[in-house]
Amino acid sequence: MKDIVVQEVNKAYGEVQALQDISLHIDEGELFGLIGPDGAGKTSLFRILTTLLLADSGTASVCGLDVVRDYKEIRWRVGYMPGRFSLYQDLTVEENLNFFATVFNTTVRENYDLIRDIYVQIEPFRKRKAGKLSGGMKQKLALSCALIHRPDVLFLDEPTTGVDPVSRVEFWDMLDRLKRQGITILVSTPYMDEASRCDRIALMRNGRCLSVDTPEGIRSTFDNYLYAIRSASMYKLLLDLRTYLDADSCFSFGDAHHFSISRDVVDKEGEMSFRNRLRTFLEAQGHTEIGIERIKPGIEDCFIDKIFAR
């Protein structure tokens, strides 16, 4: 059994409620993502599940073991990679790996097959001190150390924060390979685009779970029509779109503004008629080079919709 069960867990730091009635069931062999901004409660939940923090109320189990009663056994069966690089920076890559293997009464050679695909990328730097590695290499070393005892469950707290885009993709490719080896993986990230790499995700904000579903299931809950809109004056465009009578929400996304509006409004008058009416409105506000394109919502659109849409 390699599943994770969380039932009505609460945790407060003074007046700040870090976790509020969190309930989750993460299946054995699943790649599950906690998606949310800083302060959502992701790290507090990780620390509870890895037996580093006690919840104020509620229960949680990992591999069928209670996180309070069976904390010693859980620590042998999980791998944990915290958000902050926490290896020994004055030890070399090789020395860090050997140290963590020794802590768990194993050797690098014994479990080398599990970390081979990761370690071959950092092996050329095995004599370099960990503190001198690049951000991406530090994360690969930390993941290798978290895996060196062949855990049943792997906890990764924002493993790609501050890492370049290429290394982020490589890291998630590694997680896919680890999942195929039967390891249950719980990963947190503030990057909404990484959510699509998970089997299921939980959208979190202010210590609460807003939604738990597959990425496609989350996207299917977006009820409105969504448009990517551009003009020659993007900041003024954002302000003007937010004053549009039928607007549901409007937020900046890269080189466009994502404009959400009720399906009923658009369907009632027809797609082309609505676009012409919106274009006329924007031209009346002095906009030029206007582009209006209907698009499919992403995870971030759904997240924002659940928080801000009226």
C-alpha positions as MATLAB code, in Angstrom:
seq = 'MKDIVVQEVNKAYGEVQALQDISLHIDEGELFGLIGPDGAGKTSLFRILTTLLLADSGTASVCGLDVVRDYKEIRWRVGYMPGRFSLYQDLTVEENLNFFATVFNTTVRENYDLIRDIYVQIEPFRKRKAGKLSGGMKQKLALSCALIHRPDVLFLDEPTTGVDPVSRVEFWDMLDRLKRQGITILVSTPYMDEASRCDRIALMRNGRCLSVDTPEGIRSTFDNYLYAIRSASMYKLLLDLRTYLDADSCFSFGDAHHFSISRDVVDKEGEMSFRNRLRTFLEAQGHTEIGIERIKPGIEDCFIDKIFAR';
ca = [
       0.000    0.000    0.000;
       1.455    3.348   -1.101;
      -1.545    5.665   -0.883;
      -1.962    8.910    1.098;
      -5.119    9.756    3.035;
      -5.832   13.181    4.570;
      -9.052   13.758    6.518;
     -10.200   17.190    7.713;
      -6.708   18.401    8.592;
      -6.344   21.850   10.111;
      -3.236   23.821   11.024;
      -2.892   27.371   12.330;
       0.070   29.583   13.131;
      -1.336   32.053   15.601;
      -4.189   33.827   13.843;
      -3.118   32.568   10.412;
      -5.061   29.476    9.315;
      -2.547   27.604    7.131;
      -4.777   24.575    6.448;
      -8.562   24.482    6.695;
     -10.410   21.153    6.597;
      -8.132   19.566    3.995;
      -9.293   16.113    2.833;
      -7.494   14.205    0.062;
      -7.005   10.620   -1.074;
      -3.971   10.085   -3.285;
      -3.917    6.655   -4.869;
      -0.975    4.284   -4.997;
       1.228    5.003   -8.021;
      -0.433    8.361   -8.705;
       1.362   11.579   -9.671;
      -0.670   14.125   -7.731;
      -0.121   17.886   -7.796;
      -0.842   20.586   -5.232;
      -1.264   23.745   -7.285;
      -1.409   27.184   -5.747;
       0.436   30.427   -4.968;
       2.746   31.090   -2.033;
       0.806   30.937    1.226;
      -1.708   28.400   -0.085;
      -0.728   25.844    2.583;
       1.199   23.423    0.373;
       4.364   23.307    2.495;
       2.421   22.930    5.762;
       0.629   19.902    4.318;
       3.930   18.409    3.151;
       5.498   18.831    6.566;
       2.528   17.129    8.235;
       2.639   14.177    5.815;
       6.405   13.765    6.242;
       5.990   13.784   10.065;
       7.870   17.070   10.565;
       4.826   18.986   11.823;
       1.767   18.101   13.888;
      -1.682   19.064   12.672;
      -3.993   20.851   15.094;
      -6.819   18.481   14.191;
      -7.738   15.821   11.666;
      -5.887   12.658   10.645;
      -3.460   11.656    7.934;
      -1.789    8.440    6.850;
       0.972    7.513    4.405;
       1.266    3.921    3.153;
      -1.443    2.967    5.646;
       0.639    4.355    8.525;
      -0.564    7.102   10.842;
       1.651   10.202   10.641;
       1.668   10.617   14.429;
       1.674    7.081   15.771;
       3.891    5.531   13.066;
       6.171    8.468   12.296;
       9.393    6.464   12.595;
       8.374    3.878   10.028;
       7.017    6.552    7.666;
      10.401    8.283    7.614;
      11.985    5.094    6.288;
       9.385    4.721    3.550;
       9.210    8.234    2.103;
      11.564   10.524    0.233;
      11.237   14.262    0.838;
      12.653   17.096   -1.236;
      11.865   20.419    0.494;
      11.402   23.637   -1.423;
      14.676   25.082   -0.192;
      17.909   23.338   -1.183;
      18.896   21.596    2.052;
      21.820   19.328    1.182;
      25.333   19.853    2.550;
      26.730   22.583    0.336;
      30.330   22.026    1.467;
      30.193   18.341    0.453;
      30.642   17.191   -3.125;
      27.881   15.632   -5.204;
      29.358   12.188   -4.564;
      29.764   12.785   -0.832;
      26.162   13.949   -0.437;
      24.825   10.847   -2.190;
      26.989    8.504   -0.141;
      25.999   10.246    3.086;
      22.250    9.937    2.502;
      22.635    6.332    1.376;
      24.499    5.554    4.604;
      21.774    7.203    6.720;
      19.296    4.673    5.294;
      21.680    1.716    5.620;
      22.081    1.297    1.874;
      24.603    2.176   -0.825;
      24.516    4.196   -4.012;
      25.391    1.054   -5.977;
      22.485   -0.920   -4.483;
      19.829    1.517   -5.760;
      21.711    3.013   -8.698;
      19.151    1.686  -11.184;
      16.500    3.979   -9.657;
      18.546    7.177  -10.008;
      20.543    6.258  -13.131;
      18.642    8.534  -15.538;
      19.058   11.476  -13.146;
      22.592   10.810  -11.947;
      24.139   10.506  -15.417;
      23.348   14.215  -15.871;
      25.234   15.266  -12.732;
      27.943   12.589  -12.728;
      30.421   14.824  -14.619;
      30.235   17.145  -11.600;
      30.479   14.444   -8.917;
      33.631   16.035   -7.410;
      32.105   19.517   -7.345;
      30.740   20.890   -4.080;
      26.945   21.002   -4.001;
      26.949   24.731   -3.244;
      28.714   25.402   -6.550;
      26.127   23.644   -8.727;
      23.608   25.442  -10.945;
      19.974   25.601   -9.817;
      18.905   22.765  -12.106;
      21.800   20.531  -11.061;
      21.072   21.180   -7.383;
      17.502   19.983   -7.883;
      18.663   16.821   -9.671;
      21.099   16.081   -6.857;
      18.385   16.686   -4.243;
      16.030   14.339   -6.095;
      18.751   11.675   -6.282;
      19.319   11.939   -2.526;
      15.561   11.698   -1.857;
      15.415    8.499   -3.941;
      18.607    6.794   -2.844;
      16.835    4.552   -0.289;
      14.117    3.546   -2.828;
      11.090    5.126   -1.086;
       7.493    4.042   -1.635;
       6.248    7.644   -1.666;
       8.053   10.748   -2.895;
       7.212   14.254   -1.643;
       8.503   17.149   -3.754;
       7.802   20.660   -2.476;
       8.047   23.148   -5.367;
      10.997   21.301   -6.947;
      11.227   23.538  -10.028;
      10.921   26.986   -8.445;
      13.708   29.207   -9.751;
      14.845   26.600  -12.289;
      15.239   27.431  -15.987;
      12.487   26.259  -18.408;
      14.595   23.486  -19.981;
      15.492   22.006  -16.597;
      11.830   22.206  -15.552;
      10.803   20.069  -18.520;
      13.622   17.583  -17.849;
      12.614   17.357  -14.196;
       9.001   16.494  -15.033;
      10.184   13.906  -17.552;
      12.087   12.290  -14.666;
       8.933   12.244  -12.540;
       7.063   10.456  -15.327;
       9.733    7.755  -15.377;
       9.662    7.395  -11.584;
       5.892    7.053  -11.647;
       6.200    4.184  -14.129;
       8.377    2.428  -11.552;
       5.456    2.388   -9.110;
       6.412    5.290   -6.849;
       3.550    7.434   -5.537;
       4.458   11.085   -6.055;
       3.005   14.176   -4.396;
       4.416   17.370   -5.903;
       3.574   21.002   -5.254;
       4.125   23.881   -7.651;
       3.076   27.508   -8.151;
       3.372   27.009  -11.927;
      -0.058   26.317  -13.378;
       1.395   24.993  -16.655;
       2.938   22.059  -14.789;
      -0.482   20.882  -13.616;
      -1.168   19.141  -16.930;
       1.681   16.709  -16.194;
      -0.173   15.331  -13.140;
      -2.793   12.559  -13.015;
      -4.902   14.672  -10.666;
      -4.480   18.051   -9.036;
      -5.794   20.007   -6.066;
      -6.168   23.758   -6.520;
      -5.276   25.405   -3.198;
      -5.642   28.932   -1.856;
      -5.461   30.307    1.684;
      -5.284   26.836    3.185;
      -8.339   25.473    1.377;
      -8.841   23.068   -1.507;
     -10.896   24.838   -4.159;
     -11.151   21.806   -6.420;
      -9.722   18.289   -6.834;
      -9.884   16.623  -10.236;
      -7.915   15.636  -13.314;
      -6.446   18.562  -15.279;
      -9.036   18.010  -17.993;
     -11.779   17.772  -15.373;
     -10.703   21.115  -13.902;
     -10.729   22.740  -17.338;
     -14.201   21.351  -18.085;
     -15.647   23.294  -15.121;
     -14.984   26.611  -16.860;
     -18.518   27.631  -17.891;
     -17.866   30.897  -19.713;
     -16.431   31.683  -23.126;
     -12.835   32.875  -23.011;
     -11.148   35.283  -25.416;
      -7.529   36.397  -25.879;
      -7.662   40.100  -26.697;
      -4.868   42.433  -27.816;
      -4.489   46.030  -28.915;
      -1.761   48.626  -29.381;
      -2.320   49.890  -25.824;
      -2.419   46.844  -23.570;
      -2.683   48.531  -20.169;
      -5.562   50.770  -21.277;
      -7.131   47.711  -22.915;
      -7.149   45.862  -19.574;
      -8.886   48.759  -17.828;
     -11.441   49.225  -20.605;
     -12.311   45.535  -20.861;
     -13.018   45.439  -17.136;
     -15.638   48.170  -17.624;
     -17.397   46.338  -20.433;
     -21.016   45.795  -19.418;
     -21.155   42.012  -19.887;
     -17.605   41.208  -18.732;
     -17.223   38.448  -16.160;
     -13.464   38.874  -15.607;
     -10.341   40.051  -17.392;
      -6.696   39.360  -16.477;
      -3.321   39.688  -18.190;
      -1.772   36.498  -19.589;
       1.537   37.022  -21.371;
       1.017   39.049  -24.541;
      -2.793   39.057  -24.302;
      -5.630   39.698  -21.871;
      -7.932   36.762  -21.123;
     -11.480   38.052  -21.198;
     -14.254   35.876  -19.753;
     -17.928   36.319  -20.572;
     -21.109   34.292  -20.058;
     -21.958   31.807  -22.804;
     -25.574   32.977  -22.659;
     -24.577   36.527  -23.607;
     -22.596   35.373  -26.649;
     -25.007   32.662  -27.780;
     -28.002   34.977  -27.532;
     -26.678   37.379  -30.170;
     -24.294   35.074  -32.020;
     -20.505   34.850  -32.065;
     -19.855   37.297  -34.912;
     -22.344   39.837  -33.628;
     -20.749   39.742  -30.168;
     -17.234   40.189  -31.572;
     -18.372   43.135  -33.689;
     -20.051   44.742  -30.687;
     -16.919   44.278  -28.562;
     -14.668   45.604  -31.324;
     -16.917   48.649  -31.753;
     -16.746   49.290  -28.010;
     -12.936   49.113  -28.020;
     -12.608   51.339  -31.071;
     -14.818   53.894  -29.323;
     -12.272   53.864  -26.484;
      -9.530   54.740  -28.977;
      -7.963   51.281  -29.422;
      -6.217   50.228  -32.624;
      -4.640   46.973  -33.878;
      -7.349   45.035  -32.064;
      -7.198   41.238  -32.022;
     -10.000   39.058  -30.627;
      -9.582   35.255  -30.518;
     -11.662   32.678  -28.684;
      -9.461   30.200  -26.801;
      -9.714   27.171  -24.541;
      -9.205   27.842  -20.818;
      -6.081   26.617  -19.077;
      -5.636   25.578  -15.447;
      -4.657   29.133  -14.496;
      -7.819   30.527  -16.085;
      -9.896   28.061  -14.060;
      -8.008   28.912  -10.876;
      -8.562   32.641  -11.321;
     -12.189   32.082  -12.289;
     -12.862   30.232   -9.033;
     -11.352   33.075   -7.019;
     -12.299   36.304   -8.734;
     -15.142   35.867  -11.230;
     -18.336   37.513  -10.108;
];
